Structures are given as structure tokens and as C-alpha cells.
Amino acid sequence: MAQTQIDVHACTQQGNAYNCDRSSLEALLQTAKTISIQVPLHDTASLKQLQRLATALGKTVQPESADLTFVLAKPEQDGVYFGPSDRKLATLLIYYKASPSNPGQLIWAESYSGQPDTPWPTAAHAVIEQFRKNAKRS
């Protein structure tokens, strides 16, 4: 990271939702040089999409111990489904200063919700594109 001092605010969890500080995310996206990426096992399509996103953000992708870590996760489905478009299908979590031995600080959680029968590749693509659009506004 550059020698810029950034006031990092980690996300707080309330129930199954996260409250994150957009200004921390924006500052870290501006100063970060490297991003590592984690996706579900054998999900090469999502890996490639996140690599393209990192490149579009002007970042270098490296395997681990990067300034930021993007984790694409499939939320566990629990409970009863009650009707249209209310299920969290994919979440993009962004951590600051994560390493193999330290999970780092969660600074952003972007989720995509929809119908439970939505295929994973569709949900993964949707959350990545949703984040891309939101990051452009920064």
C-alpha cells in the first residue's frame, strides 16, 4: 500500500446483514496495489471475472497476502423460502490486509439476491457486475 494513512472501518454484522463504510472502501480501492481472489472450488469462470475486475480497477492480482482480498461466497441456504427474489444467492466479501494466517478486516460485503433456482454462474456474475457498477460511482 502507499504510505497514505487511511482510517479503515471494518464492517459490523447485524443479524445476517453487514453494515460497511463506503468511504473506507473507496479510500482502499484508490490506494491498494494488489488484490488476491478466492472463489468456490473449480469456479474458473468467476475467477476470470474477478481477475478482469481487478485489472479494470488498476490492481495486480497475486495469490495471497495482497492489500485487498476479494472472496466470492455462496451463502448457506437455511429456513423456508417464502417467495420471490428474497434469497441471498452470492456475496462478494472484501477484506483488508488478509493473509493465510489472518483473515484481515472485512471492509465490504456486496450481496445479490434472487430466485433460489438461479444457477450459481448467473448469481456470481450478477454480484460481480453489481459491485463493478457500484465501484464506478466511487
Chimera marker file (.cmm) of the C-alpha trace (Angstrom):
<marker_set name="trace">
<marker id="1" x="0.000" y="0.000" z="0.000" r="1" g="1" b="0" radius="0.5"/>
<marker id="2" x="1.095" y="3.546" z="-0.492" r="1" g="1" b="0" radius="0.5"/>
<marker id="3" x="2.281" y="5.461" z="2.540" r="1" g="1" b="0" radius="0.5"/>
<marker id="4" x="-1.103" y="7.177" z="2.755" r="1" g="1" b="0" radius="0.5"/>
<marker id="5" x="-2.791" y="6.988" z="6.165" r="1" g="1" b="0" radius="0.5"/>
<marker id="6" x="-6.302" y="5.581" z="5.781" r="1" g="1" b="0" radius="0.5"/>
<marker id="7" x="-8.865" y="5.400" z="8.530" r="1" g="1" b="0" radius="0.5"/>
<marker id="8" x="-10.183" y="1.865" z="7.978" r="1" g="1" b="0" radius="0.5"/>
<marker id="9" x="-13.583" y="0.988" z="9.393" r="1" g="1" b="0" radius="0.5"/>
<marker id="10" x="-14.421" y="-2.703" z="9.427" r="1" g="1" b="0" radius="0.5"/>
<marker id="11" x="-17.953" y="-3.867" z="8.671" r="1" g="1" b="0" radius="0.5"/>
<marker id="12" x="-20.226" y="-4.651" z="11.571" r="1" g="1" b="0" radius="0.5"/>
<marker id="13" x="-22.682" y="-7.505" z="11.454" r="1" g="1" b="0" radius="0.5"/>
<marker id="14" x="-26.311" y="-7.116" z="12.473" r="1" g="1" b="0" radius="0.5"/>
<marker id="15" x="-28.116" y="-10.426" z="12.188" r="1" g="1" b="0" radius="0.5"/>
<marker id="16" x="-27.217" y="-11.783" z="8.771" r="1" g="1" b="0" radius="0.5"/>
<marker id="17" x="-26.562" y="-8.345" z="7.244" r="1" g="1" b="0" radius="0.5"/>
<marker id="18" x="-23.366" y="-6.285" z="7.212" r="1" g="1" b="0" radius="0.5"/>
<marker id="19" x="-23.053" y="-2.531" z="7.685" r="1" g="1" b="0" radius="0.5"/>
<marker id="20" x="-19.945" y="-1.298" z="5.897" r="1" g="1" b="0" radius="0.5"/>
<marker id="21" x="-18.336" y="2.110" z="5.494" r="1" g="1" b="0" radius="0.5"/>
<marker id="22" x="-18.316" y="3.157" z="1.844" r="1" g="1" b="0" radius="0.5"/>
<marker id="23" x="-15.646" y="5.816" z="2.399" r="1" g="1" b="0" radius="0.5"/>
<marker id="24" x="-13.217" y="3.173" z="3.766" r="1" g="1" b="0" radius="0.5"/>
<marker id="25" x="-13.847" y="1.025" z="0.705" r="1" g="1" b="0" radius="0.5"/>
<marker id="26" x="-13.340" y="3.971" z="-1.667" r="1" g="1" b="0" radius="0.5"/>
<marker id="27" x="-10.095" y="5.026" z="0.019" r="1" g="1" b="0" radius="0.5"/>
<marker id="28" x="-8.728" y="1.484" z="-0.002" r="1" g="1" b="0" radius="0.5"/>
<marker id="29" x="-9.713" y="0.923" z="-3.632" r="1" g="1" b="0" radius="0.5"/>
<marker id="30" x="-7.764" y="4.067" z="-4.554" r="1" g="1" b="0" radius="0.5"/>
<marker id="31" x="-4.598" y="3.176" z="-2.661" r="1" g="1" b="0" radius="0.5"/>
<marker id="32" x="-4.445" y="-0.636" z="-2.925" r="1" g="1" b="0" radius="0.5"/>
<marker id="33" x="-1.954" y="-2.012" z="-5.399" r="1" g="1" b="0" radius="0.5"/>
<marker id="34" x="-2.689" y="-5.745" z="-5.139" r="1" g="1" b="0" radius="0.5"/>
<marker id="35" x="-5.733" y="-7.984" z="-4.884" r="1" g="1" b="0" radius="0.5"/>
<marker id="36" x="-5.960" y="-11.682" z="-4.132" r="1" g="1" b="0" radius="0.5"/>
<marker id="37" x="-9.033" y="-13.627" z="-5.163" r="1" g="1" b="0" radius="0.5"/>
<marker id="38" x="-10.851" y="-16.575" z="-3.616" r="1" g="1" b="0" radius="0.5"/>
<marker id="39" x="-13.757" y="-18.314" z="-5.323" r="1" g="1" b="0" radius="0.5"/>
<marker id="40" x="-15.592" y="-21.603" z="-4.724" r="1" g="1" b="0" radius="0.5"/>
<marker id="41" x="-13.612" y="-24.678" z="-5.746" r="1" g="1" b="0" radius="0.5"/>
<marker id="42" x="-13.446" y="-25.253" z="-9.536" r="1" g="1" b="0" radius="0.5"/>
<marker id="43" x="-15.209" y="-21.959" z="-10.344" r="1" g="1" b="0" radius="0.5"/>
<marker id="44" x="-12.846" y="-20.787" z="-13.071" r="1" g="1" b="0" radius="0.5"/>
<marker id="45" x="-15.459" y="-18.553" z="-14.724" r="1" g="1" b="0" radius="0.5"/>
<marker id="46" x="-15.876" y="-16.447" z="-11.575" r="1" g="1" b="0" radius="0.5"/>
<marker id="47" x="-12.120" y="-16.403" z="-11.030" r="1" g="1" b="0" radius="0.5"/>
<marker id="48" x="-11.604" y="-14.963" z="-14.521" r="1" g="1" b="0" radius="0.5"/>
<marker id="49" x="-14.356" y="-12.372" z="-13.993" r="1" g="1" b="0" radius="0.5"/>
<marker id="50" x="-12.781" y="-11.210" z="-10.740" r="1" g="1" b="0" radius="0.5"/>
<marker id="51" x="-9.337" y="-11.091" z="-12.365" r="1" g="1" b="0" radius="0.5"/>
<marker id="52" x="-10.782" y="-8.838" z="-15.100" r="1" g="1" b="0" radius="0.5"/>
<marker id="53" x="-12.414" y="-6.682" z="-12.423" r="1" g="1" b="0" radius="0.5"/>
<marker id="54" x="-9.102" y="-6.320" z="-10.555" r="1" g="1" b="0" radius="0.5"/>
<marker id="55" x="-7.362" y="-5.331" z="-13.793" r="1" g="1" b="0" radius="0.5"/>
<marker id="56" x="-10.116" y="-2.816" z="-14.591" r="1" g="1" b="0" radius="0.5"/>
<marker id="57" x="-9.571" y="-1.326" z="-11.116" r="1" g="1" b="0" radius="0.5"/>
<marker id="58" x="-5.857" y="-0.972" z="-11.939" r="1" g="1" b="0" radius="0.5"/>
<marker id="59" x="-4.718" y="-3.646" z="-9.478" r="1" g="1" b="0" radius="0.5"/>
<marker id="60" x="-2.261" y="-6.522" z="-9.749" r="1" g="1" b="0" radius="0.5"/>
<marker id="61" x="-3.644" y="-9.957" z="-8.875" r="1" g="1" b="0" radius="0.5"/>
<marker id="62" x="-1.459" y="-12.085" z="-6.640" r="1" g="1" b="0" radius="0.5"/>
<marker id="63" x="-2.178" y="-15.418" z="-4.934" r="1" g="1" b="0" radius="0.5"/>
<marker id="64" x="-2.120" y="-14.312" z="-1.282" r="1" g="1" b="0" radius="0.5"/>
<marker id="65" x="-1.148" y="-11.591" z="1.197" r="1" g="1" b="0" radius="0.5"/>
<marker id="66" x="-2.434" y="-8.790" z="-1.012" r="1" g="1" b="0" radius="0.5"/>
<marker id="67" x="-3.627" y="-5.337" z="0.040" r="1" g="1" b="0" radius="0.5"/>
<marker id="68" x="-7.225" y="-6.454" z="-0.562" r="1" g="1" b="0" radius="0.5"/>
<marker id="69" x="-8.736" y="-9.930" z="-0.781" r="1" g="1" b="0" radius="0.5"/>
<marker id="70" x="-11.926" y="-10.499" z="-2.788" r="1" g="1" b="0" radius="0.5"/>
<marker id="71" x="-13.842" y="-13.580" z="-1.627" r="1" g="1" b="0" radius="0.5"/>
<marker id="72" x="-16.805" y="-14.772" z="-3.698" r="1" g="1" b="0" radius="0.5"/>
<marker id="73" x="-19.060" y="-16.882" z="-1.494" r="1" g="1" b="0" radius="0.5"/>
<marker id="74" x="-22.195" y="-18.950" z="-1.872" r="1" g="1" b="0" radius="0.5"/>
<marker id="75" x="-24.326" y="-18.237" z="1.194" r="1" g="1" b="0" radius="0.5"/>
<marker id="76" x="-25.675" y="-21.212" z="3.100" r="1" g="1" b="0" radius="0.5"/>
<marker id="77" x="-29.389" y="-21.613" z="2.441" r="1" g="1" b="0" radius="0.5"/>
<marker id="78" x="-31.394" y="-22.167" z="5.565" r="1" g="1" b="0" radius="0.5"/>
<marker id="79" x="-35.010" y="-21.891" z="6.558" r="1" g="1" b="0" radius="0.5"/>
<marker id="80" x="-38.059" y="-21.847" z="4.353" r="1" g="1" b="0" radius="0.5"/>
<marker id="81" x="-38.310" y="-19.950" z="1.075" r="1" g="1" b="0" radius="0.5"/>
<marker id="82" x="-41.249" y="-17.523" z="1.155" r="1" g="1" b="0" radius="0.5"/>
<marker id="83" x="-41.392" y="-16.002" z="-2.240" r="1" g="1" b="0" radius="0.5"/>
<marker id="84" x="-39.961" y="-14.076" z="-4.960" r="1" g="1" b="0" radius="0.5"/>
<marker id="85" x="-36.467" y="-12.777" z="-5.056" r="1" g="1" b="0" radius="0.5"/>
<marker id="86" x="-35.734" y="-12.824" z="-1.368" r="1" g="1" b="0" radius="0.5"/>
<marker id="87" x="-32.818" y="-15.260" z="-1.188" r="1" g="1" b="0" radius="0.5"/>
<marker id="88" x="-29.201" y="-14.150" z="-0.926" r="1" g="1" b="0" radius="0.5"/>
<marker id="89" x="-27.564" y="-16.079" z="-3.775" r="1" g="1" b="0" radius="0.5"/>
<marker id="90" x="-23.998" y="-14.721" z="-3.919" r="1" g="1" b="0" radius="0.5"/>
<marker id="91" x="-21.842" y="-12.468" z="-1.780" r="1" g="1" b="0" radius="0.5"/>
<marker id="92" x="-18.610" y="-10.681" z="-2.605" r="1" g="1" b="0" radius="0.5"/>
<marker id="93" x="-16.643" y="-10.031" z="0.578" r="1" g="1" b="0" radius="0.5"/>
<marker id="94" x="-13.650" y="-7.690" z="0.554" r="1" g="1" b="0" radius="0.5"/>
<marker id="95" x="-11.002" y="-7.963" z="3.248" r="1" g="1" b="0" radius="0.5"/>
<marker id="96" x="-8.169" y="-5.580" z="4.062" r="1" g="1" b="0" radius="0.5"/>
<marker id="97" x="-4.708" y="-6.994" z="4.802" r="1" g="1" b="0" radius="0.5"/>
<marker id="98" x="-5.725" y="-10.651" z="4.821" r="1" g="1" b="0" radius="0.5"/>
<marker id="99" x="-3.069" y="-13.358" z="4.774" r="1" g="1" b="0" radius="0.5"/>
<marker id="100" x="-3.082" y="-17.144" z="5.028" r="1" g="1" b="0" radius="0.5"/>
<marker id="101" x="-2.810" y="-16.862" z="8.818" r="1" g="1" b="0" radius="0.5"/>
<marker id="102" x="-5.028" y="-13.785" z="9.325" r="1" g="1" b="0" radius="0.5"/>
<marker id="103" x="-8.489" y="-13.201" z="7.827" r="1" g="1" b="0" radius="0.5"/>
<marker id="104" x="-7.955" y="-9.425" z="7.877" r="1" g="1" b="0" radius="0.5"/>
<marker id="105" x="-10.685" y="-6.832" z="8.349" r="1" g="1" b="0" radius="0.5"/>
<marker id="106" x="-13.938" y="-7.198" z="6.448" r="1" g="1" b="0" radius="0.5"/>
<marker id="107" x="-14.420" y="-3.803" z="4.786" r="1" g="1" b="0" radius="0.5"/>
<marker id="108" x="-17.185" y="-4.543" z="2.265" r="1" g="1" b="0" radius="0.5"/>
<marker id="109" x="-19.934" y="-7.083" z="1.647" r="1" g="1" b="0" radius="0.5"/>
<marker id="110" x="-21.859" y="-6.936" z="-1.617" r="1" g="1" b="0" radius="0.5"/>
<marker id="111" x="-24.754" y="-9.377" z="-1.962" r="1" g="1" b="0" radius="0.5"/>
<marker id="112" x="-27.012" y="-10.394" z="-4.813" r="1" g="1" b="0" radius="0.5"/>
<marker id="113" x="-30.488" y="-11.745" z="-4.081" r="1" g="1" b="0" radius="0.5"/>
<marker id="114" x="-32.944" y="-13.501" z="-6.346" r="1" g="1" b="0" radius="0.5"/>
<marker id="115" x="-34.888" y="-16.674" z="-7.018" r="1" g="1" b="0" radius="0.5"/>
<marker id="116" x="-33.430" y="-19.766" z="-5.313" r="1" g="1" b="0" radius="0.5"/>
<marker id="117" x="-33.334" y="-21.707" z="-8.594" r="1" g="1" b="0" radius="0.5"/>
<marker id="118" x="-30.953" y="-19.174" z="-10.191" r="1" g="1" b="0" radius="0.5"/>
<marker id="119" x="-27.830" y="-21.030" z="-11.403" r="1" g="1" b="0" radius="0.5"/>
<marker id="120" x="-24.631" y="-20.222" z="-9.500" r="1" g="1" b="0" radius="0.5"/>
<marker id="121" x="-22.776" y="-18.827" z="-12.565" r="1" g="1" b="0" radius="0.5"/>
<marker id="122" x="-25.622" y="-16.336" z="-13.094" r="1" g="1" b="0" radius="0.5"/>
<marker id="123" x="-25.670" y="-15.239" z="-9.448" r="1" g="1" b="0" radius="0.5"/>
<marker id="124" x="-21.863" y="-14.962" z="-9.299" r="1" g="1" b="0" radius="0.5"/>
<marker id="125" x="-21.766" y="-12.863" z="-12.474" r="1" g="1" b="0" radius="0.5"/>
<marker id="126" x="-24.578" y="-10.650" z="-11.155" r="1" g="1" b="0" radius="0.5"/>
<marker id="127" x="-22.861" y="-9.836" z="-7.842" r="1" g="1" b="0" radius="0.5"/>
<marker id="128" x="-19.556" y="-9.088" z="-9.599" r="1" g="1" b="0" radius="0.5"/>
<marker id="129" x="-21.272" y="-6.765" z="-12.085" r="1" g="1" b="0" radius="0.5"/>
<marker id="130" x="-23.271" y="-5.138" z="-9.287" r="1" g="1" b="0" radius="0.5"/>
<marker id="131" x="-20.014" y="-4.385" z="-7.438" r="1" g="1" b="0" radius="0.5"/>
<marker id="132" x="-18.349" y="-3.136" z="-10.653" r="1" g="1" b="0" radius="0.5"/>
<marker id="133" x="-21.177" y="-0.636" z="-11.180" r="1" g="1" b="0" radius="0.5"/>
<marker id="134" x="-21.095" y="0.493" z="-7.552" r="1" g="1" b="0" radius="0.5"/>
<marker id="135" x="-17.283" y="0.858" z="-7.638" r="1" g="1" b="0" radius="0.5"/>
<marker id="136" x="-17.529" y="3.109" z="-10.724" r="1" g="1" b="0" radius="0.5"/>
<marker id="137" x="-19.661" y="5.545" z="-8.740" r="1" g="1" b="0" radius="0.5"/>
<marker id="138" x="-16.809" y="5.965" z="-6.292" r="1" g="1" b="0" radius="0.5"/>
<link id1="1" id2="2" r="1" g="1" b="0" radius="0.2"/>
<link id1="2" id2="3" r="1" g="1" b="0" radius="0.2"/>
<link id1="3" id2="4" r="1" g="1" b="0" radius="0.2"/>
<link id1="4" id2="5" r="1" g="1" b="0" radius="0.2"/>
<link id1="5" id2="6" r="1" g="1" b="0" radius="0.2"/>
<link id1="6" id2="7" r="1" g="1" b="0" radius="0.2"/>
<link id1="7" id2="8" r="1" g="1" b="0" radius="0.2"/>
<link id1="8" id2="9" r="1" g="1" b="0" radius="0.2"/>
<link id1="9" id2="10" r="1" g="1" b="0" radius="0.2"/>
<link id1="10" id2="11" r="1" g="1" b="0" radius="0.2"/>
<link id1="11" id2="12" r="1" g="1" b="0" radius="0.2"/>
<link id1="12" id2="13" r="1" g="1" b="0" radius="0.2"/>
<link id1="13" id2="14" r="1" g="1" b="0" radius="0.2"/>
<link id1="14" id2="15" r="1" g="1" b="0" radius="0.2"/>
<link id1="15" id2="16" r="1" g="1" b="0" radius="0.2"/>
<link id1="16" id2="17" r="1" g="1" b="0" radius="0.2"/>
<link id1="17" id2="18" r="1" g="1" b="0" radius="0.2"/>
<link id1="18" id2="19" r="1" g="1" b="0" radius="0.2"/>
<link id1="19" id2="20" r="1" g="1" b="0" radius="0.2"/>
<link id1="20" id2="21" r="1" g="1" b="0" radius="0.2"/>
<link id1="21" id2="22" r="1" g="1" b="0" radius="0.2"/>
<link id1="22" id2="23" r="1" g="1" b="0" radius="0.2"/>
<link id1="23" id2="24" r="1" g="1" b="0" radius="0.2"/>
<link id1="24" id2="25" r="1" g="1" b="0" radius="0.2"/>
<link id1="25" id2="26" r="1" g="1" b="0" radius="0.2"/>
<link id1="26" id2="27" r="1" g="1" b="0" radius="0.2"/>
<link id1="27" id2="28" r="1" g="1" b="0" radius="0.2"/>
<link id1="28" id2="29" r="1" g="1" b="0" radius="0.2"/>
<link id1="29" id2="30" r="1" g="1" b="0" radius="0.2"/>
<link id1="30" id2="31" r="1" g="1" b="0" radius="0.2"/>
<link id1="31" id2="32" r="1" g="1" b="0" radius="0.2"/>
<link id1="32" id2="33" r="1" g="1" b="0" radius="0.2"/>
<link id1="33" id2="34" r="1" g="1" b="0" radius="0.2"/>
<link id1="34" id2="35" r="1" g="1" b="0" radius="0.2"/>
<link id1="35" id2="36" r="1" g="1" b="0" radius="0.2"/>
<link id1="36" id2="37" r="1" g="1" b="0" radius="0.2"/>
<link id1="37" id2="38" r="1" g="1" b="0" radius="0.2"/>
<link id1="38" id2="39" r="1" g="1" b="0" radius="0.2"/>
<link id1="39" id2="40" r="1" g="1" b="0" radius="0.2"/>
<link id1="40" id2="41" r="1" g="1" b="0" radius="0.2"/>
<link id1="41" id2="42" r="1" g="1" b="0" radius="0.2"/>
<link id1="42" id2="43" r="1" g="1" b="0" radius="0.2"/>
<link id1="43" id2="44" r="1" g="1" b="0" radius="0.2"/>
<link id1="44" id2="45" r="1" g="1" b="0" radius="0.2"/>
<link id1="45" id2="46" r="1" g="1" b="0" radius="0.2"/>
<link id1="46" id2="47" r="1" g="1" b="0" radius="0.2"/>
<link id1="47" id2="48" r="1" g="1" b="0" radius="0.2"/>
<link id1="48" id2="49" r="1" g="1" b="0" radius="0.2"/>
<link id1="49" id2="50" r="1" g="1" b="0" radius="0.2"/>
<link id1="50" id2="51" r="1" g="1" b="0" radius="0.2"/>
<link id1="51" id2="52" r="1" g="1" b="0" radius="0.2"/>
<link id1="52" id2="53" r="1" g="1" b="0" radius="0.2"/>
<link id1="53" id2="54" r="1" g="1" b="0" radius="0.2"/>
<link id1="54" id2="55" r="1" g="1" b="0" radius="0.2"/>
<link id1="55" id2="56" r="1" g="1" b="0" radius="0.2"/>
<link id1="56" id2="57" r="1" g="1" b="0" radius="0.2"/>
<link id1="57" id2="58" r="1" g="1" b="0" radius="0.2"/>
<link id1="58" id2="59" r="1" g="1" b="0" radius="0.2"/>
<link id1="59" id2="60" r="1" g="1" b="0" radius="0.2"/>
<link id1="60" id2="61" r="1" g="1" b="0" radius="0.2"/>
<link id1="61" id2="62" r="1" g="1" b="0" radius="0.2"/>
<link id1="62" id2="63" r="1" g="1" b="0" radius="0.2"/>
<link id1="63" id2="64" r="1" g="1" b="0" radius="0.2"/>
<link id1="64" id2="65" r="1" g="1" b="0" radius="0.2"/>
<link id1="65" id2="66" r="1" g="1" b="0" radius="0.2"/>
<link id1="66" id2="67" r="1" g="1" b="0" radius="0.2"/>
<link id1="67" id2="68" r="1" g="1" b="0" radius="0.2"/>
<link id1="68" id2="69" r="1" g="1" b="0" radius="0.2"/>
<link id1="69" id2="70" r="1" g="1" b="0" radius="0.2"/>
<link id1="70" id2="71" r="1" g="1" b="0" radius="0.2"/>
<link id1="71" id2="72" r="1" g="1" b="0" radius="0.2"/>
<link id1="72" id2="73" r="1" g="1" b="0" radius="0.2"/>
<link id1="73" id2="74" r="1" g="1" b="0" radius="0.2"/>
<link id1="74" id2="75" r="1" g="1" b="0" radius="0.2"/>
<link id1="75" id2="76" r="1" g="1" b="0" radius="0.2"/>
<link id1="76" id2="77" r="1" g="1" b="0" radius="0.2"/>
<link id1="77" id2="78" r="1" g="1" b="0" radius="0.2"/>
<link id1="78" id2="79" r="1" g="1" b="0" radius="0.2"/>
<link id1="79" id2="80" r="1" g="1" b="0" radius="0.2"/>
<link id1="80" id2="81" r="1" g="1" b="0" radius="0.2"/>
<link id1="81" id2="82" r="1" g="1" b="0" radius="0.2"/>
<link id1="82" id2="83" r="1" g="1" b="0" radius="0.2"/>
<link id1="83" id2="84" r="1" g="1" b="0" radius="0.2"/>
<link id1="84" id2="85" r="1" g="1" b="0" radius="0.2"/>
<link id1="85" id2="86" r="1" g="1" b="0" radius="0.2"/>
<link id1="86" id2="87" r="1" g="1" b="0" radius="0.2"/>
<link id1="87" id2="88" r="1" g="1" b="0" radius="0.2"/>
<link id1="88" id2="89" r="1" g="1" b="0" radius="0.2"/>
<link id1="89" id2="90" r="1" g="1" b="0" radius="0.2"/>
<link id1="90" id2="91" r="1" g="1" b="0" radius="0.2"/>
<link id1="91" id2="92" r="1" g="1" b="0" radius="0.2"/>
<link id1="92" id2="93" r="1" g="1" b="0" radius="0.2"/>
<link id1="93" id2="94" r="1" g="1" b="0" radius="0.2"/>
<link id1="94" id2="95" r="1" g="1" b="0" radius="0.2"/>
<link id1="95" id2="96" r="1" g="1" b="0" radius="0.2"/>
<link id1="96" id2="97" r="1" g="1" b="0" radius="0.2"/>
<link id1="97" id2="98" r="1" g="1" b="0" radius="0.2"/>
<link id1="98" id2="99" r="1" g="1" b="0" radius="0.2"/>
<link id1="99" id2="100" r="1" g="1" b="0" radius="0.2"/>
<link id1="100" id2="101" r="1" g="1" b="0" radius="0.2"/>
<link id1="101" id2="102" r="1" g="1" b="0" radius="0.2"/>
<link id1="102" id2="103" r="1" g="1" b="0" radius="0.2"/>
<link id1="103" id2="104" r="1" g="1" b="0" radius="0.2"/>
<link id1="104" id2="105" r="1" g="1" b="0" radius="0.2"/>
<link id1="105" id2="106" r="1" g="1" b="0" radius="0.2"/>
<link id1="106" id2="107" r="1" g="1" b="0" radius="0.2"/>
<link id1="107" id2="108" r="1" g="1" b="0" radius="0.2"/>
<link id1="108" id2="109" r="1" g="1" b="0" radius="0.2"/>
<link id1="109" id2="110" r="1" g="1" b="0" radius="0.2"/>
<link id1="110" id2="111" r="1" g="1" b="0" radius="0.2"/>
<link id1="111" id2="112" r="1" g="1" b="0" radius="0.2"/>
<link id1="112" id2="113" r="1" g="1" b="0" radius="0.2"/>
<link id1="113" id2="114" r="1" g="1" b="0" radius="0.2"/>
<link id1="114" id2="115" r="1" g="1" b="0" radius="0.2"/>
<link id1="115" id2="116" r="1" g="1" b="0" radius="0.2"/>
<link id1="116" id2="117" r="1" g="1" b="0" radius="0.2"/>
<link id1="117" id2="118" r="1" g="1" b="0" radius="0.2"/>
<link id1="118" id2="119" r="1" g="1" b="0" radius="0.2"/>
<link id1="119" id2="120" r="1" g="1" b="0" radius="0.2"/>
<link id1="120" id2="121" r="1" g="1" b="0" radius="0.2"/>
<link id1="121" id2="122" r="1" g="1" b="0" radius="0.2"/>
<link id1="122" id2="123" r="1" g="1" b="0" radius="0.2"/>
<link id1="123" id2="124" r="1" g="1" b="0" radius="0.2"/>
<link id1="124" id2="125" r="1" g="1" b="0" radius="0.2"/>
<link id1="125" id2="126" r="1" g="1" b="0" radius="0.2"/>
<link id1="126" id2="127" r="1" g="1" b="0" radius="0.2"/>
<link id1="127" id2="128" r="1" g="1" b="0" radius="0.2"/>
<link id1="128" id2="129" r="1" g="1" b="0" radius="0.2"/>
<link id1="129" id2="130" r="1" g="1" b="0" radius="0.2"/>
<link id1="130" id2="131" r="1" g="1" b="0" radius="0.2"/>
<link id1="131" id2="132" r="1" g="1" b="0" radius="0.2"/>
<link id1="132" id2="133" r="1" g="1" b="0" radius="0.2"/>
<link id1="133" id2="134" r="1" g="1" b="0" radius="0.2"/>
<link id1="134" id2="135" r="1" g="1" b="0" radius="0.2"/>
<link id1="135" id2="136" r="1" g="1" b="0" radius="0.2"/>
<link id1="136" id2="137" r="1" g="1" b="0" radius="0.2"/>
<link id1="137" id2="138" r="1" g="1" b="0" radius="0.2"/>
</marker_set>
